[in-house]
Amino acid sequence: MTTFARPADRYSPLYFLASLGAGGTAVTFFLWLYFWIPHPGQSVPVFADIARALSTGSMLTKGMIFAAMAGIIVFAYLNIRLLIWNLRQLSAFKKTDSYAQLRASNAETQLLAMPLTIAMTINVGFILGMVFVPGLWTVVEYLFPIAIAAFTATGALALVQLGQFLGRVKTDGNFDWTANGSFAQMMPAFALSMVGVGLAAPGALSNVALTSGIGIMLATFFMMAALMVGVVALVLGIHSMLSHGTAVEAVPTILIVIPILTVLGILGMRVNHGLHVNFEDHGTAAQVLMFLTKTYSVQILFALFGIEMLRRVGYAKRFLFGAENSVGAYALVCPAVAFGVMTQFWINAGLVQSGLLTKFSIAYWIVTLVALAAQALAIWLVLHLNRRHFGKAEATPVPAE
């Protein structure tokens, strides 16, 4: 048997999730700036807003800003570095028999982790620009068409990969139901939704009606594609789990519904904002609150279900703290990130905007602790899993199949 110095030496396309999780964690730090410092004149904070807050804010505010900027830098670096590593490893992996076997199995949908992560990295790039590049907002209208082109190209790649998988299983009919005891087949829906939320950003932020309209329409297309694929994969996954049981290593995929809902929820809010600014379609604070509450409620239900399944199979004991390693453990990072992000939106865009909660009150910070706890869990998972999979271990446990 071949001995590997570390689990990551036994490559799987799911290692793109290591980059994805780091990128999502960088986003959680950006939300500190987004919700906690004033940014008049535009919908998002930019370098000038941050500089002004640093010069006029309290010591606590300054500490928060420095911590947020440090978090963005660290996890954006991990996101980009791991994306480049994955692209190189995938290029080599394509020349192996293991790649051919993957393309002939249910696991072919793992390849969509690549466009999913690329879309996340484009989002991270915009965050880096807004936070660290002076004067970016003065030329941002020229950047939005470039962003639309980049996200559309990434979405086209995802659609091609999904089409190849569906074409094969529909014509050959060799989909393995006994190996489908999870929500792993929802990876394409996740990728399509991530592309959609990226396209929704120009739709929300551009003041040029044509740019905004194109972004909104493309975002809507990918949102509907994600919903269609996601619902089908959800039903098929439940059917397989009820018929053949749950695949132990794939149990974290049960939580994939949480990040998909967060991404689609933000997509919907961005589209609504763009329609409000450029097309005079005005929603109310109560409508936003109810939309976020419904989304948040479904996430809580899936979180409870997923945590119970993880407990029943002893997942943490085996793959987080035990001798076994599974690349699928990286699928735990995105739900933690997404739950924290949606909590922040539910509090700030829902409860605060509707007048149910006073911003920066004691009650506000008590509820915000839920978001911060989810963020802390995501940070710990990224660092812990990176040590297990990319660090040198004294003993070299063979990763579970």
Residue pairs with C-beta under 8 A, 6 or more apart in sequence:
1 398
3 396
4 10
4 396
4 398
4 399
5 392
5 396
6 389
6 390
6 391
6 392
6 393
6 396
7 325
7 327
7 388
7 389
7 397
7 399
8 15
8 389
8 390
10 399
11 89
11 90
11 92
11 93
12 110
12 327
13 86
13 90
13 93
13 102
13 110
13 111
13 113
13 114
14 110
14 113
14 327
14 328
14 330
14 331
15 82
15 85
15 86
15 89
15 327
15 330
15 389
16 83
16 86
16 113
16 114
16 116
16 117
17 113
17 117
17 327
17 330
17 331
17 333
17 334
18 82
18 86
18 330
18 382
18 385
18 386
18 389
18 390
19 78
19 79
19 80
19 81
19 82
19 83
19 85
19 86
19 117
19 120
19 121
20 79
20 113
20 116
20 117
20 120
20 330
20 333
20 334
21 330
21 333
21 334
21 337
21 378
21 381
21 382
21 385
22 75
22 76
22 78
22 79
22 82
22 382
23 75
23 76
23 79
23 117
23 120
23 121
23 123
23 124
24 120
24 259
24 333
24 334
24 337
24 338
24 341
24 378
25 71
25 75
25 333
25 337
25 375
25 378
25 379
25 382
26 71
26 72
26 74
26 75
26 76
26 79
26 124
26 127
27 123
27 124
27 127
27 337
27 341
28 71
28 337
28 340
28 341
28 344
28 375
28 378
29 67
29 68
29 69
29 71
29 72
29 75
30 68
30 72
30 127
30 131
31 341
31 344
32 64
32 65
32 67
32 68
33 45
33 49
33 50
33 65
33 68
33 131
34 44
34 45
35 344
35 348
36 61
36 64
37 45
37 49
37 50
37 53
37 57
37 61
37 65
38 49
38 52
38 53
39 45
39 46
39 49
40 49
42 137
42 205
43 204
43 205
43 273
44 130
44 205
45 130
45 131
46 130
46 131
46 136
46 137
47 130
47 131
47 132
47 133
47 134
47 135
47 136
48 134
48 135
48 137
50 65
50 69
50 131
53 61
53 62
53 65
54 62
54 65
57 65
69 131
69 132
72 127
72 128
72 131
75 382
76 124
76 127
76 128
78 382
78 386
79 120
79 121
79 124
80 121
80 124
83 117
83 118
83 121
86 114
86 117
87 114
90 114
93 99
102 108
102 110
102 111
104 168
104 174
105 176
105 179
106 175
106 176
106 179
106 180
106 184
106 185
107 184
108 164
108 165
108 168
109 162
109 165
109 184
109 185
109 187
109 188
110 184
110 187
111 161
112 158
112 161
112 162
112 187
112 188
112 190
112 191
113 187
113 191
114 157
114 161
115 154
115 155
115 157
115 158
115 161
115 191
115 195
116 158
116 187
116 190
116 191
116 194
118 154
118 157
119 151
119 154
119 155
119 191
119 194
119 195
119 198
120 194
122 147
122 150
122 151
122 154
122 198
123 197
123 198
123 201
126 147
126 201
129 136
129 143
130 136
130 137
136 143
140 205
141 206
141 207
141 208
141 211
144 202
144 205
144 206
144 208
144 211
144 215
145 202
145 211
147 198
147 201
147 202
148 199
148 202
148 211
148 214
148 215
148 218
151 195
151 198
151 199
151 218
152 195
152 199
152 218
154 195
154 198
155 192
155 195
155 196
155 199
155 218
155 222
158 188
158 191
158 192
158 195
159 192
159 225
161 188
162 188
162 192
162 229
165 188
168 174
169 175
177 239
177 240
177 243
177 244
178 240
178 244
179 247
180 236
180 237
180 240
180 244
180 247
181 237
181 240
181 241
181 244
181 245
181 246
181 247
181 250
182 237
182 240
182 241
182 246
182 247
182 250
182 251
182 253
182 254
183 233
183 234
183 237
183 250
183 253
183 254
183 256
183 257
184 237
184 247
184 250
184 253
185 233
185 236
185 237
186 229
186 230
186 233
186 234
186 237
186 253
186 256
186 257
186 260
187 256
188 229
188 233
189 226
189 227
189 229
189 230
189 233
189 260
190 226
190 256
190 259
190 260
190 263
190 334
192 222
192 225
192 226
192 229
193 222
193 223
193 226
193 230
193 260
193 263
193 264
193 267
194 263
195 222
196 218
196 219
196 220
196 221
196 222
196 223
196 225
196 226
196 263
196 264
196 267
197 219
197 263
197 264
197 266
197 267
197 270
199 215
199 218
199 219
199 222
200 215
200 216
200 219
200 266
200 267
200 270
200 271
200 274
201 215
201 270
202 211
202 212
202 214
202 215
203 212
203 213
203 214
203 215
203 216
203 219
203 270
203 271
203 274
204 212
204 215
204 269
204 270
204 271
204 273
204 274
204 277
205 274
206 212
206 215
206 274
206 278
207 277
207 278
209 278
209 279
212 274
212 277
212 278
212 279
213 278
213 279
215 274
216 271
216 274
216 275
219 267
219 270
219 271
220 271
223 264
223 267
223 268
226 260
226 264
227 264
230 257
230 260
234 257
237 253
246 254
246 309
246 313
248 313
248 315
248 318
249 319
249 326
249 328
249 400
249 401
250 328
251 306
251 309
251 310
251 313
251 315
252 306
252 310
252 315
252 328
252 329
252 331
252 332
252 335
253 328
253 331
254 302
254 305
254 306
254 309
255 302
255 303
255 306
255 331
255 332
255 334
255 335
256 331
256 334
256 335
257 298
257 299
257 302
258 299
258 302
258 303
258 306
258 334
258 335
258 338
258 339
258 342
259 334
259 335
259 337
259 338
261 295
261 298
261 299
261 338
261 342
262 295
262 299
262 338
262 339
262 341
262 342
263 338
264 295
265 291
265 292
265 295
265 342
265 345
266 341
266 345
268 291
269 288
269 291
269 292
269 345
269 349
272 281
272 283
272 288
275 281
276 282
276 283
285 353
285 354
285 355
286 354
288 349
288 350
288 353
288 354
289 350
289 351
289 353
289 354
289 356
292 342
292 345
292 346
292 349
292 350
293 346
293 350
295 342
296 342
296 343
296 346
299 338
299 339
299 342
303 335
303 339
306 335
310 316
315 329
318 324
318 400
319 325
319 326
319 328
319 329
319 400
320 329
320 384
320 385
320 388
323 395
323 397
324 397
324 399
324 400
325 388
325 389
325 397
325 399
325 400
326 399
326 400
327 389
327 399
329 381
329 385
330 381
330 385
332 381
333 378
333 381
333 382
333 385
336 374
336 375
336 377
336 378
336 381
337 374
337 375
337 378
339 374
340 370
340 371
340 372
340 373
340 374
340 375
340 378
341 371
343 367
343 368
343 370
343 371
343 374
344 368
344 371
347 357
347 364
347 367
347 368
347 371
348 359
350 356
351 357
351 367
352 358
352 359
352 364
357 363
357 364
357 367
358 364
